[in-house]
Amino acid sequence: MRSLIAVITVLDEQVKILQGQVEAHFGQHPDAEIYLSQPGLGAILGARVLAEFGDGPRRYADGKARRNYAGTSPVTRASGRKKIVTARFIHNDRLVDALRAQAFASLNASPGARAFYDSLRARGIEHNDALRRLANRLVGILHGCLRTQPATTRPPPGATGKPPSILRSGLTFKLLGCLSA
């Protein structure tokens, strides 16, 4: 039992060291502030979502393409009078897991997310489906925030430091809710 406690203690110390490294490196990314401004995303979960989505600014043509890649958008099949809406079964499991964790954490972090979730539950939608729909909404918001950030606020690749504060805290960001005030 003592040897197991020793092993767990060492593993716990290593996890804390890795967590510090992830937080330090994620904070240097030009889009880190936008990810951290999203409800339910902290440094570790934000880094995970960023890693799974990738950071190519033109990788996704629109919000729908990003939501489709995330696996949070529904699949609609219509034929004549029949219409079926189902969840996507082909998706990036790590990204879906991270977005579900974000959606669940956002229930306490954002009154808007809580209201959206509660309205879905009041309509009789199951917990997991309501979380998927909330995650779908959050992915769309994240995409909009990443798209509306002016290119002038992003430092060139390889540059260190953050953009000037006057550009980071512009009125546009506050109106969109992409960055915390």
C-alpha positions as CSV (number, residue, x, y, z in Angstrom):
1,M,0.0,0.0,0.0
2,R,2.8,2.4,0.8
3,S,4.5,1.8,-2.6
4,L,1.2,2.5,-4.3
5,I,0.9,5.8,-2.4
6,A,4.4,6.7,-3.4
7,V,3.7,6.0,-7.1
8,I,0.5,8.0,-7.0
9,T,2.3,10.9,-5.3
10,V,5.0,11.0,-7.9
11,L,2.4,10.8,-10.7
12,D,0.4,13.6,-9.1
13,E,3.6,15.8,-9.0
14,Q,4.3,15.0,-12.7
15,V,0.7,15.9,-13.7
16,K,1.1,19.3,-11.9
17,I,4.4,20.0,-13.8
18,L,2.8,19.1,-17.1
19,Q,-0.2,21.3,-16.3
20,G,2.0,24.2,-15.7
21,Q,3.8,23.7,-19.0
22,V,0.6,23.5,-20.9
23,E,-0.7,26.6,-19.3
24,A,2.5,28.5,-20.0
25,H,2.7,27.5,-23.7
26,F,-1.1,27.9,-24.4
27,G,-0.9,31.4,-23.0
28,Q,1.6,32.3,-25.7
29,H,-0.8,31.4,-28.6
30,P,-2.3,34.4,-30.4
31,D,-5.8,33.1,-29.9
32,A,-5.4,32.0,-26.3
33,E,-7.3,35.0,-25.0
34,I,-10.3,34.3,-27.2
35,Y,-10.4,30.6,-26.1
36,L,-10.1,31.6,-22.4
37,S,-13.0,34.1,-22.8
38,Q,-15.4,31.3,-23.7
39,P,-17.6,30.0,-20.9
40,G,-16.4,26.7,-19.5
41,L,-12.9,26.8,-21.1
42,G,-9.8,27.2,-18.9
43,A,-6.2,26.9,-19.9
44,I,-6.1,23.1,-20.0
45,L,-9.4,22.5,-21.7
46,G,-8.9,25.5,-24.0
47,A,-5.5,24.1,-25.1
48,R,-7.2,20.7,-25.8
49,V,-9.9,22.3,-27.9
50,L,-7.4,24.5,-29.8
51,A,-5.2,21.4,-30.5
52,E,-8.1,19.4,-31.8
53,F,-9.5,22.2,-34.0
54,G,-6.1,23.4,-35.2
55,D,-5.1,27.0,-35.5
56,G,-5.3,27.5,-39.2
57,P,-7.3,30.8,-39.7
58,R,-8.9,29.6,-42.9
59,R,-9.3,25.9,-42.1
60,Y,-13.0,26.2,-41.7
61,A,-15.1,28.0,-44.4
62,D,-17.8,28.9,-41.9
63,G,-19.3,28.1,-38.5
64,K,-21.2,25.1,-40.0
65,A,-18.0,23.5,-41.2
66,R,-16.4,23.9,-37.8
67,R,-19.5,22.4,-36.1
68,N,-19.6,19.5,-38.5
69,Y,-16.0,18.8,-37.8
70,A,-16.7,18.9,-34.1
71,G,-19.5,16.4,-34.5
72,T,-21.9,18.5,-32.6
73,S,-24.2,19.5,-35.5
74,P,-27.1,17.1,-36.3
75,V,-27.5,15.2,-39.5
76,T,-30.9,15.8,-41.2
77,R,-32.2,13.3,-43.7
78,A,-35.4,14.2,-45.6
79,S,-37.3,12.2,-48.2
80,G,-40.7,13.2,-49.3
81,R,-42.8,13.6,-46.2
82,K,-40.4,12.0,-43.8
83,K,-37.7,14.0,-42.0
84,I,-35.2,12.4,-39.6
85,V,-32.7,14.3,-37.4
86,T,-29.9,12.2,-35.8
87,A,-26.6,12.8,-34.1
88,R,-23.3,12.4,-36.0
89,F,-21.6,9.1,-35.3
90,I,-18.4,9.8,-37.2
91,H,-16.5,12.4,-35.2
92,N,-13.3,13.2,-33.4
93,D,-13.8,11.5,-30.0
94,R,-11.3,13.7,-28.2
95,L,-12.8,16.9,-29.5
96,V,-16.4,15.8,-28.7
97,D,-15.2,14.9,-25.1
98,A,-13.6,18.3,-24.7
99,L,-16.6,20.2,-26.0
100,R,-19.0,18.2,-23.8
101,A,-16.8,19.1,-20.8
102,Q,-16.9,22.7,-21.9
103,A,-20.7,22.6,-22.2
104,F,-21.1,21.1,-18.8
105,A,-18.7,23.6,-17.2
106,S,-20.4,26.5,-18.9
107,L,-23.7,25.7,-17.1
108,N,-22.2,27.2,-13.9
109,A,-20.0,29.8,-15.7
110,S,-22.6,31.4,-18.0
111,P,-26.2,32.4,-17.2
112,G,-27.0,32.3,-20.9
113,A,-25.7,28.8,-21.3
114,R,-27.7,27.7,-18.2
115,A,-30.9,29.3,-19.7
116,F,-30.4,27.6,-23.0
117,Y,-29.8,24.3,-21.4
118,D,-32.8,24.7,-19.1
119,S,-35.1,25.6,-22.0
120,L,-34.0,22.5,-23.8
121,R,-34.6,20.3,-20.8
122,A,-38.0,21.9,-20.3
123,R,-38.9,20.8,-23.8
124,G,-38.2,17.2,-22.8
125,I,-34.8,16.9,-24.4
126,E,-32.5,14.5,-22.6
127,H,-29.4,15.7,-20.7
128,N,-26.8,14.4,-23.2
129,D,-28.6,15.8,-26.2
130,A,-29.1,19.1,-24.5
131,L,-25.3,19.2,-23.7
132,R,-24.6,18.4,-27.4
133,R,-26.8,21.2,-28.6
134,L,-25.2,23.6,-26.1
135,A,-21.8,22.5,-27.3
136,N,-22.9,23.1,-30.9
137,R,-24.0,26.6,-30.0
138,L,-20.7,27.3,-28.1
139,V,-18.7,26.1,-31.1
140,G,-20.6,28.5,-33.4
141,I,-19.8,31.3,-30.9
142,L,-16.2,30.4,-30.8
143,H,-16.0,30.4,-34.6
144,G,-17.6,33.8,-34.8
145,C,-15.1,35.2,-32.2
146,L,-12.1,33.7,-34.1
147,R,-13.4,35.1,-37.4
148,T,-14.2,38.6,-36.2
149,Q,-10.8,39.1,-34.5
150,P,-9.0,41.6,-36.8
151,A,-5.8,40.3,-38.3
152,T,-4.0,43.3,-37.0
153,T,-4.4,42.0,-33.4
154,R,-2.7,38.7,-34.1
155,P,1.1,38.8,-33.9
156,P,3.0,37.2,-36.7
157,P,3.9,33.5,-36.3
158,G,6.8,33.1,-34.0
159,A,6.4,36.5,-32.4
160,T,6.4,36.6,-28.6
161,G,4.2,38.7,-26.4
162,K,0.6,39.7,-26.6
163,P,-0.9,42.3,-29.0
164,P,-1.2,45.8,-27.8
165,S,-3.9,46.2,-25.1
166,I,-5.8,48.9,-27.0
167,L,-6.4,46.4,-29.9
168,R,-7.2,43.5,-27.6
169,S,-9.9,45.3,-25.6
170,G,-11.6,47.0,-28.6
171,L,-15.3,47.8,-28.6
172,T,-15.9,45.1,-31.2
173,F,-14.8,42.3,-28.9
174,K,-16.9,43.6,-26.0
175,L,-20.0,43.9,-28.1
176,L,-19.6,40.4,-29.4
177,G,-18.8,39.0,-26.0
178,C,-15.8,37.3,-27.4
179,L,-13.5,38.6,-24.8
180,S,-14.2,39.3,-21.2
181,A,-14.4,43.0,-20.3
